[in-house]
Amino acid sequence: MAHRVSIITMSDKAAVGQRVDQSGPVLKELCAANGLEVVSLEVLPDEPALLTAKLKDIADNGKADLILTTGGTGFAPRDQTPEATLAAADRLAPGLAEAMRAESLKKTPRAMLTRGVSVIRGGTLILNLPGSPKGARECLEAVLPALGHGLDILTQKAGECARP
């Protein structure tokens, strides 16, 4: 059975139709090509409380095994995706974010400026990816070789993790 993926693009402009979301569709295509079932693709404004609530809803209600966020990981004042993600976290999974940054650093020194995190909430893994289509693709490709195994373990153990 394919793991279920929810993709969330964080962008004020895309949320109000001033820009077309390009990263979400790139991630959807990459997930599908790698045997992952994309169950939702949506755009939210850069509002941390909104993202935290959305992450909790998806994870707590078993809607997806993996949530990929794209955007909101830089230094701009409205880039608060990592903080919103940490607010929803039960546990950290730092190796994935470290691997994405390490791979990106091979291509650009600006990769060290991304603040994306990787966390677990219940039986759901949440990964923050850069907002550019190229950066989002490269980062997801960096972790795909290990992702299936990690999700297998996580979803197998999910029933043992009771939420308070």
C-alpha positions in Angstrom: 0.0 0.0 0.0 1.4 3.4 -1.0 2.1 6.0 1.7 -0.3 8.9 1.6 1.1 12.4 1.1 -0.4 15.8 1.8 1.4 18.8 0.1 1.0 22.3 1.5 2.5 25.4 -0.2 3.0 28.4 2.1 2.7 31.6 0.1 0.7 34.8 0.7 0.7 35.7 -3.0 -0.3 32.2 -4.2 -3.0 32.0 -1.5 -4.8 35.1 -3.0 -4.1 34.2 -6.6 -1.4 36.8 -7.3 1.1 34.0 -8.1 0.7 30.5 -9.4 2.0 27.8 -7.1 4.7 25.9 -9.0 6.4 24.0 -6.2 3.3 22.0 -5.1 2.7 20.5 -8.5 6.4 19.7 -8.9 6.3 17.8 -5.6 3.0 16.1 -6.5 4.6 14.8 -9.8 7.7 13.6 -8.0 5.7 11.8 -5.3 3.5 10.1 -7.8 6.6 9.0 -9.9 8.0 7.4 -6.7 4.9 5.4 -5.7 3.5 7.9 -3.1 -0.2 8.6 -3.2 -0.9 12.4 -3.0 -4.2 12.8 -1.1 -4.2 16.6 -1.0 -2.5 19.6 -2.5 -3.3 23.1 -1.1 -2.0 26.6 -0.7 -2.1 28.5 2.6 -1.0 32.1 3.4 2.1 32.5 5.5 0.1 32.4 8.8 1.9 30.1 11.4 -1.3 29.4 13.5 -3.1 28.3 10.3 -0.3 25.9 9.3 0.1 24.5 12.8 -3.7 23.8 13.0 -3.6 22.2 9.5 -0.6 20.0 10.3 -2.3 18.8 13.6 -5.5 18.1 11.7 -3.9 16.0 9.0 -1.7 14.1 11.5 -4.2 13.6 14.3 -6.9 12.4 12.0 -4.7 10.0 10.0 -5.2 11.8 6.7 -1.6 11.4 5.5 1.6 9.5 6.5 3.8 12.3 5.1 3.2 16.0 4.9 5.5 18.1 2.7 5.4 21.8 3.1 7.1 24.1 0.6 7.9 27.7 1.2 8.3 29.9 4.2 11.7 28.5 5.3 13.9 31.6 4.5 14.9 34.7 6.4 11.9 37.0 5.4 9.8 38.1 8.4 6.7 36.2 7.2 8.8 33.0 6.7 7.6 31.1 9.7 7.0 27.6 8.4 9.6 26.0 10.7 8.2 27.6 13.8 4.7 26.5 12.9 5.9 23.0 12.2 7.8 22.8 15.5 4.6 23.8 17.3 2.9 20.7 15.9 5.8 18.3 16.6 5.9 15.4 19.0 9.4 14.5 18.0 12.3 15.8 15.9 13.7 13.9 12.9 16.7 16.2 12.2 18.6 13.8 9.9 16.2 14.4 7.0 16.6 18.2 7.1 20.3 17.9 7.5 20.5 15.6 4.5 18.5 18.0 2.4 20.7 20.9 3.4 23.9 18.9 2.8 22.7 17.9 -0.7 21.6 21.5 -1.6 25.0 22.9 -0.4 26.6 20.9 -3.2 24.7 23.2 -5.6 24.6 26.5 -3.9 26.1 28.1 -0.7 22.6 29.7 -0.1 21.3 26.3 1.0 22.7 27.0 4.5 20.1 29.8 4.7 17.1 27.5 4.7 15.6 26.9 8.1 13.4 23.9 7.2 12.8 21.3 9.8 11.7 17.7 9.8 9.5 16.4 12.6 7.1 13.6 13.6 3.6 14.0 14.9 2.0 10.8 15.9 2.3 8.5 12.8 3.0 11.3 10.4 6.3 12.7 9.2 6.4 16.4 8.3 9.2 17.8 6.1 9.7 21.5 5.3 11.0 22.1 1.8 12.2 25.3 0.1 9.7 27.4 -1.8 11.3 27.3 -5.2 10.3 24.4 -7.5 14.0 23.5 -8.1 14.9 23.6 -4.4 11.8 21.6 -3.4 12.5 18.9 -6.0 16.2 18.7 -5.1 15.5 18.4 -1.4 12.8 15.8 -1.8 15.1 13.8 -4.2 17.8 13.9 -1.5 15.7 12.0 1.0 13.6 9.8 -1.2 16.0 6.8 -0.9 15.4 6.6 2.8 11.9 7.9 3.0 10.0 4.7 2.3 11.8 2.8 5.0 11.3 5.6 7.5 7.6 5.8 6.7 7.2 2.0 6.9 8.6 2.1 10.4 6.7 5.2 11.5 3.3 4.0 10.3 3.9 0.5 11.7 4.4 2.1 15.2 1.8 4.7 14.8 -0.9 2.6 16.6 1.3 2.5 19.7 1.5 6.3 19.9 -1.6 7.5 21.8 -2.3 11.2 21.6 -3.2 12.8 24.9 
